């Protein structure tokens, strides 16, 4: 991976050698007069890449690494427009031969930044009628996120669980309950989905996305027009926009190390292969670390390469892109804790750094019914190999008409291996006395535990069965978005056709292990010494495995999506703008499932193995696929709509109101659990009402969005201990307020975001269940972030950040309350010319904050219970060089 990245970079450097550091204007003028200058921020720091354009023309240039520019002037040039991402643009009077020093002020909350996500007409945020948060690359650098989910927690309205590690995290938009993943939002790169469905089984959308130096900005739309511009996205659209090259060769090289054994290198370079015409950008990263929860092996190991080429046409552009991701990540799951009101680690298990994943049982080699064996390496973790190719085209057809098309093809091979907790830990004696397998009691009358690795007899304190889950997925997705746009001074119209087809094949092979519950868990064997040597069922394990291949599955799911959409933005007056959009989806889902034999199998009399399995119960619950397939299909034909009005009181103040109706098709597990009654499945339908207010003054900015949501046919499909889905459906409603604010006073700044809401079930009853009026699980009523920062000098800055998460329930029955908690983060950064050094620390107080309970059990937790806490204290040091 590293050699591949550096080879590509070297080729681009050679191709750009003649243009390096050149300052050729966008449009060449045969004149002698010129102007030079420097663009800086309020701290007198140069702004790299600021755009300087002669007003009323396309003639311009950009600033170099020192913030300097030089521009030829036409005889009638009187005013320059100077702009940069993250700053307010200004108009500067100019005369030939002058030298200027231009200071740009920060665009607080980027309310004057132009956003493109969820809109037919790119608008400034303050003029748009949607709730949208955007982060520039500079802001992302300041946040220093450890993952995409870690970045998204700064967006109000999103409850983001980052306790799973770098990948496999969960996002809940505006209190919409789900099994997790990214079920009601679409994650995009450059306007196209990283994969069409972000909530396939064990295929969370953040598995395919990494935040690195190639990201130019991120835009997160909540609710609003999400259902008009994407399928299955009533909760919003999250768009990561990639950097593209310019006439000036530039880049960033970065190195990071951390307390978790982290070592990471990032590189991004961009420039022109042909001035004004052909541009390139290439970058990526390589990272390796054990992880805060150290399993004894490299928990995260791998990287990615991203590149694009952009060719400017006379009235448009063509852009080609490619991404290669090959990464291995440790997936973190609930750990044993005690004291439900004030969570603590149990004796011998550190709640901040402990994990039930260990190299002591990383290798699995188990026989299979009918012959052969199944082998797996836990150290591969969540291992996606992603190849994504994109092509984007846009041209001006004249008379206000434009044509654009965006295409992306993604191929993914995923090996997913992780340790999943099962029933709560027990003492060794209680576990042996109550032992069960295949639904039958097999108590161990005279138990003896031994360490599988050493063979030594041991006396463990607590033991538990844990799942060794192995999933393979082969996925591919082709998506195309075609749009015709028309725009004049009063109207912006869009008509589009979206097509996407995707396939997900998967194979499961799940077994259970017996382990000691401690910071360094050991793989155990258990025998009943009351049964003589060689006697039937003397052992409860096979090399530490208690249940060999107790769940196997082979399935396929396909989606074929066709949607037509239209959107109109009407400028009724200079202050009042109306926005209306419609989308009609014609979606077809098909699939099959290899049906398992009705009776569980064992290998007691098998001749396929040399082992005597009559002496163990470990093979008594083997699931064997029958080879008989059951097929299904499901159609969704639905209209989504959204209408809004935005009123701009002044250049710095606006308000809007919006109504939207959207849906989410049933998720993958729902099909498999209801194959015999698919007519009972319904898409989740969401009606939303929003009222927003935006204001920006010289020293502060504020954005408030009130919302009400009505949700019907919510699906709950978590996989339980028995391998079945909970398969429940409900209705709910939620109302709340999303708040964002930023304040500056000299060298001091303060950023806040907060969400207040009250999501509750309105219809969740039947079959012995009555959850009506209960709070929706895993969603706090209040959460937010406050982040003060101070510039000690123009080069030295410090910050602190407090994240608050209110109390919430881990279950829909509201039996298990997860307490509120606060997390303290802090950091310091130093700029030395083109270098930036940063020290960022998270969870300084080692807070044990719980994001979820154990979704695989439905009973109230006991004295010792499973829950998933955030990561413990962690610090990283980075050095970045801009060139």
PyMOL commands that set and color helices and strands:
alter all, ss='L'
color gray80, all
select helices_A, chain A and resi 2-15+17-19+108-110+125-127+137-143+148-152+205-208+226-229+359-361+378-380+428-433+613-615+668-673+678-680
alter helices_A, ss='H'
color red, helices_A
select strands_A, chain A and resi 34-40+51-54+60-62+68-72+79-83+90-93+99-103+114-115+123-124+131-136+158-161+170-173+185-189+192-193+199-200+203-204+215-222+236-242+250-258+263-274+278-289+300-313+316-329+335-338+344-345+363-367+373-377+382-398+401-421+426-427+436-437+440-441+447-451+457-458+462-487+491-516+524-528+545-571+576-596+625-650+653-664+684-696+700-716+728-745+748-757+760-763+765-766+769-770+782-791+796-805+808-809+817-818+821-832+835-842+850-852+864-869+874-882
alter strands_A, ss='S'
color yellow, strands_A
deselect
rebuild
show_as cartoon
